[in-house]
Amino acid sequence: MATQRTEVCITGGGPAGVMLGLLLARAGIDVVVLEKHDDFFRDFRGDTVHPSTLDLIDALGLRAAFDAVPHTPLRRLDAVINGIRIHAVDFTGLPGPNRFVTLMPQWDLLDLLAEAAARYASFHLRMGAEVTGVIERDGRVVGVRTAAGDEVEARLVVAADGRTSTVRTALGFTAEGAPVGTDVLWFRVPRPPQPLPDTLGWANAAGVAITIPRPEYLQCALLVGKDEHVDTVEGFRDRVVRVVPRLAPVIDAVASVDDVKRLNVQIDRLPRWWRPGALCIGDAAHAMSPVFGVGINYAVQDAVAAARLLIPALRPRGSVKDAGDLALDVACAAVQWRRERPTAMMQGIQRRAHVFLGTGRVAQLIDNPPTRRQRAALRLLLPILRRVAARVVGYGFRPERL
Ligand SMILES: Cc1cc2nc3c(=O)[nH]c(=O)nc-3n(C[C@H](O)[C@H](O)[C@H](O)COP(=O)(O)OP(=O)(O)OC[C@H]3O[C@@H](n4cnc5c(N)ncnc54)[C@H](O)[C@@H]3O)c2cc1C
């Protein structure tokens, strides 16, 4: 049985794992990232790259490489409620150079980060390497086992293997969180002949949907109750068109129920993110709802905080081994301390948004045509909402810097 040795072994090559790998390798720390898939290309898992991540791309000197990859910047996000279009989020007033959210396929972003990391000799990415369990010695995690039967020994194992994390289960951790009442059905259709305005939320008495522009098609989502099932494709198409009438000319592109992918929405969090020798970050520590599309950015923010706190502990100067391990454990605890509160705050907002969206209350916000009172309320509240929403969606709470 082969054993590879490294300083940090990261399980999972998603946004959290690849970003942390890049940041550690950049600091000269030997790091192995194990990703179970053979490539980054897979089902839609969200595309949004927010200003917080764009600032980081700038700080890493990757802007030119990023701009070379096709992406769609959006300076504002709109919602159509009962046929009334509302300009709901406006990023143009944000401080800093990145006053927009951009849509880039997640695999392109991961390729870009992995290529940047590969420039450092201490970065080792192993694709097609599925982790099956952890190795423990004297109460400390000292490595992982892979499905191929080999082992990677490390001073620290970082679980970044997503919301169904094998490693956190192996660590004996269970995420906690009250159930969410809604799920999301993802599907794609060609862009309709009459172009849609930029990314939109749509809400009316028939439901809530989202349309996200991709260069060649629209990535769409329909919110449904946990107990609602797609029985026939005709029923599904009919429901979509009632929510977004402008999809009528293209909805037949959803040919069968197999073209509709259900995302079991979860919002949960580990009570404890670390154990001696191991730390969980990203969705492995806290599954985010797709509401506001902040999952990737929260995963990246965890990676930045982890890198900043772990790097000094991984380079203990002149300390004996035990003191080094202790410093590492303290750093892991500090990562949880730093990231838990901003995560809990965002999850709290997401949870409330699910109740609001799932119970149809959003459709009661505005009549068509709006009443005088609604017009007055919109005039008063929208400018504030636009700015607050841009800040919360664009940067989240407690944005991290390198
Ligand atoms: C349908 C959908 C739509 C979404 N939309 C958005 C959006 O628009 N914007 C947004 O910001 N977020 C969105 N999200 C959430 C976002 O994808 C996640 O929050 C984010 O990807 C979390 O990053 P991560 O690195 O923690 O985990 P993941 O991205 O889940 O990455 C985990 C990685 O670990 C690998 N892995 C798993 N098990 C093992 C194992 N045993 N061994 C080795 N590797 C393993 C997986 O293959 C994967 O590559 C969406 C999620 C879904 C499912």
The ligand as a Gaussian input file, in Angstrom:
#p B3LYP/6-31G(d) Opt

LIG

0 1
 C      -27.875000      22.887000      -7.984000
 C      -27.051000      23.842000      -7.155000
 C      -27.070000      25.190000      -7.451000
 C      -26.311000      26.082000      -6.706000
 N      -26.292000      27.399000      -7.049000
 C      -25.393000      28.234000      -6.485000
 C      -25.168000      29.545000      -6.979000
 O      -25.799000      29.984000      -7.927000
 N      -24.214000      30.301000      -6.403000
 C      -23.487000      29.842000      -5.344000
 O      -22.614000      30.581000      -4.845000
 N      -23.689000      28.607000      -4.847000
 C      -24.589000      27.779000      -5.410000
 N      -24.740000      26.514000      -4.942000
 C      -23.984000      26.080000      -3.774000
 C      -22.533000      25.873000      -4.133000
 O      -22.406000      24.991000      -5.222000
 C      -21.818000      25.309000      -2.905000
 O      -22.160000      26.051000      -1.751000
 C      -20.320000      25.377000      -3.099000
 O      -19.964000      24.694000      -4.271000
 C      -19.616000      24.778000      -1.900000
 O      -18.266000      24.615000      -2.183000
 P      -17.423000      23.480000      -1.471000
 O      -16.077000      23.559000      -2.074000
 O      -17.560000      23.601000      -0.019000
 O      -18.138000      22.106000      -1.836000
 P      -18.461000      21.476000      -3.255000
 O      -18.545000      22.493000      -4.313000
 O      -19.624000      20.580000      -3.051000
 O      -17.178000      20.623000      -3.578000
 C      -16.912000      19.426000      -2.909000
 C      -15.987000      18.624000      -3.795000
 O      -15.612000      17.443000      -3.076000
 C      -15.647000      16.354000      -3.946000
 N      -15.849000      15.162000      -3.116000
 C      -16.981000      14.760000      -2.516000
 N      -16.770000      13.648000      -1.814000
 C      -15.461000      13.348000      -1.975000
 C      -14.641000      12.298000      -1.489000
 N      -15.122000      11.339000      -0.694000
 N      -13.329000      12.278000      -1.848000
 C      -12.834000      13.247000      -2.653000
 N      -13.574000      14.262000      -3.148000
 C      -14.874000      14.305000      -2.808000
 C      -16.798000      16.651000      -4.884000
 O      -16.664000      15.942000      -6.088000
 C      -16.643000      18.141000      -5.075000
 O      -15.811000      18.468000      -6.153000
 C      -25.533000      25.599000      -5.634000
 C      -25.521000      24.246000      -5.312000
 C      -26.266000      23.366000      -6.072000
 C      -26.206000      21.891000      -5.743000

